[in-house]
Amino acid sequence: MTHLDGKKIFVTGGAGFIGSHLCAKLSSPSRKLTVYDNLSSGKVENVKHLPNVHFVKGDILDLKKLRSQEKADLIFHLAAQVVVPYSMENPIIDFETNARGTLNVLEKARKDDARLVFASTAAVYGNPTKLPTSEDYGFNPFSCYGLSKVVGEEYCDMYSKQYGLDITIMRFANVYGSRCHGVIHDFFDKINRNPEKLEIIGTGLQSRDFVHVSDIVEALILSTEGRAAVGKTYNLGYGETIQIIDLAKLIIKLLNLSEKTVISTTNTSWHGDVKTIWFNINKAKKELNWTPKVTLEDTLKEMIRDRRLS
Ligand SMILES: NC(=O)c1ccc[n+]([C@@H]2O[C@H](COP(=O)([O-])OP(=O)(O)OC[C@H]3O[C@@H](n4cnc5c(N)ncnc54)[C@H](O)[C@@H]3O)[C@@H](O)[C@H]2O)c1
């Protein structure tokens, strides 16, 4: 990663789940790293122990503050409202953060003439009819979250075409690892509270492509090497899909609770929930020379060891 030495790097949302893992990898005496986060869901503890990280509590909606930060060479824009059901209940707040917030970050990039990597999502595809889904599928969002990320992507495209900014769009599937939120975290929490039952929200028949946060971080960094990824969009997933009911069964099996835990489902999904996420990742493999390495089962075992659940 020597290509980033001497660079001033600015990470929005750096105190969150993925951002803090990225900052842990980037932090080095040879780089100047600023984390800009309003701590709405992130925690300063996630980054404050990292050497050479300058933390700024700030909102991406505060354009004045954002633009008054030191000039950056490279911006990773991860700050976002990330919860699909919340976006359906609060579409305006979701739009503000993900669409206008992204536009503000692009304005900082324009002022600084900085390179930018934008964290997008599988939600831009909605319920794709083509599986595994490739980057050229097109947009068909099924939630306000997906739509606000489409707007973010479109502004990235506009800034790249009209202002010549160097931008890469990364669409993440379901990211997991330490400090993650979402279904895996939810299952562990529920079993911790009561190992006799595990309730799945929805039918359990939804399926997801789970990719480990360390693989995401590696791809984000690889995308900033040379110019191959400039102006491009990549799917970052594992390239496999698993039904949520099978994920639940797997976790229970690894915990040796198959005889004890009863799985049930609420049978009603939340507003904006999609049926299947399954990425075709050939483009990232070929052009970024990236392959996801971490398997779901190995990580679940590790998480179980860490949580002393088995
Ligand atoms: N976790 C996943 O599975 C997943 C999947 C697809 C895409 N993504 C994208 O990856 C990025 C990071 O997601 P995450 O899972 O780490 O979420 P996260 O909630 O852990 O991190 C988001 C961070 O952004 C900060 N933030 C939110 N609004 C802000 C604002 N207005 N100003 C400044 N900071 C703000 C939060 O405090 C938090 O630290 C997001 O853009 C998300 O849409 C995540």
The ligand as a Tripos MOL2 file, in Angstrom:
@<TRIPOS>MOLECULE
LIG
   44    48     1     0     0
SMALL
NO_CHARGES

@<TRIPOS>ATOM
      1 N1        -22.6460   -2.7740    6.2310 N.am      1 LIG1
      2 C1        -23.0990   -3.2090    5.0610 C.2       1 LIG1
      3 O1        -23.4480   -4.3920    4.9130 O.2       1 LIG1
      4 C2        -23.1860   -2.2700    3.8770 C.ar      1 LIG1
      5 C3        -23.7210   -2.7700    2.6770 C.ar      1 LIG1
      6 C4        -23.8200   -1.9290    1.5790 C.ar      1 LIG1
      7 C5        -23.3420   -0.6310    1.6510 C.ar      1 LIG1
      8 N2        -22.8310   -0.1650    2.8210 N.ar      1 LIG1
      9 C6        -22.3650    1.2270    2.8470 C.3       1 LIG1
     10 O2        -21.1060    1.2920    3.4930 O.3       1 LIG1
     11 C7        -20.9920    2.5210    4.2170 C.3       1 LIG1
     12 C8        -20.5900    2.2470    5.6530 C.3       1 LIG1
     13 O3        -21.5940    1.4510    6.2600 O.3       1 LIG1
     14 P1        -21.4380    0.7860    7.7090 P.3       1 LIG1
     15 O4        -22.0460   -0.5470    7.6280 O.co2     1 LIG1
     16 O5        -20.0400    0.9320    8.1770 O.co2     1 LIG1
     17 O6        -22.4330    1.7190    8.5420 O.3       1 LIG1
     18 P2        -22.2090    2.4710    9.9230 P.3       1 LIG1
     19 O7        -23.5470    3.0210   10.3210 O.co2     1 LIG1
     20 O8        -21.5030    1.5940   10.8820 O.co2     1 LIG1
     21 O9        -21.2620    3.6670    9.4920 O.3       1 LIG1
     22 C9        -21.7340    4.8720    8.9490 C.3       1 LIG1
     23 C10       -20.9780    5.9870    9.6460 C.3       1 LIG1
     24 O10       -21.4060    7.2350    9.0980 O.3       1 LIG1
     25 C11       -21.6130    8.1540   10.1690 C.3       1 LIG1
     26 N3        -22.6000    9.1260    9.7100 N.ar      1 LIG1
     27 C12       -23.9120    8.9190    9.4470 C.ar      1 LIG1
     28 N4        -24.4820   10.0490    9.0370 N.ar      1 LIG1
     29 C13       -23.5100   11.0100    9.0310 C.ar      1 LIG1
     30 C14       -23.4940   12.3850    8.7080 C.ar      1 LIG1
     31 N5        -24.6000   13.0290    8.3270 N.pl3     1 LIG1
     32 N6        -22.3160   13.0430    8.8180 N.ar      1 LIG1
     33 C15       -21.1810   12.4180    9.2230 C.ar      1 LIG1
     34 N7        -21.1530   11.1130    9.5540 N.ar      1 LIG1
     35 C16       -22.3080   10.4130    9.4580 C.ar      1 LIG1
     36 C17       -22.0950    7.3150   11.3410 C.3       1 LIG1
     37 O11       -21.8990    7.9130   12.5990 O.3       1 LIG1
     38 C18       -21.2490    6.0570   11.1620 C.3       1 LIG1
     39 O12       -20.0260    6.1490   11.8600 O.3       1 LIG1
     40 C19       -22.3280    3.2310    4.0760 C.3       1 LIG1
     41 O13       -22.2190    4.1860    3.0590 O.3       1 LIG1
     42 C20       -23.2810    2.1300    3.6560 C.3       1 LIG1
     43 O14       -24.3700    2.6160    2.8990 O.3       1 LIG1
     44 C21       -22.7490   -0.9540    3.9480 C.ar      1 LIG1
@<TRIPOS>BOND
     1     1     2 1
     2     2     3 2
     3     2     4 1
     4     4     5 ar
     5     4    44 ar
     6     5     6 ar
     7     6     7 ar
     8     7     8 ar
     9     8     9 1
    10     8    44 ar
    11     9    10 1
    12     9    42 1
    13    10    11 1
    14    11    12 1
    15    11    40 1
    16    12    13 1
    17    13    14 1
    18    14    15 2
    19    14    16 1
    20    14    17 1
    21    17    18 1
    22    18    19 2
    23    18    20 1
    24    18    21 1
    25    21    22 1
    26    22    23 1
    27    23    24 1
    28    23    38 1
    29    24    25 1
    30    25    26 1
    31    25    36 1
    32    26    27 ar
    33    26    35 ar
    34    27    28 ar
    35    28    29 ar
    36    29    30 ar
    37    29    35 ar
    38    30    31 1
    39    30    32 ar
    40    32    33 ar
    41    33    34 ar
    42    34    35 ar
    43    36    37 1
    44    36    38 1
    45    38    39 1
    46    40    41 1
    47    40    42 1
    48    42    43 1
@<TRIPOS>SUBSTRUCTURE
     1 LIG1         1 GROUP 0 **** ****
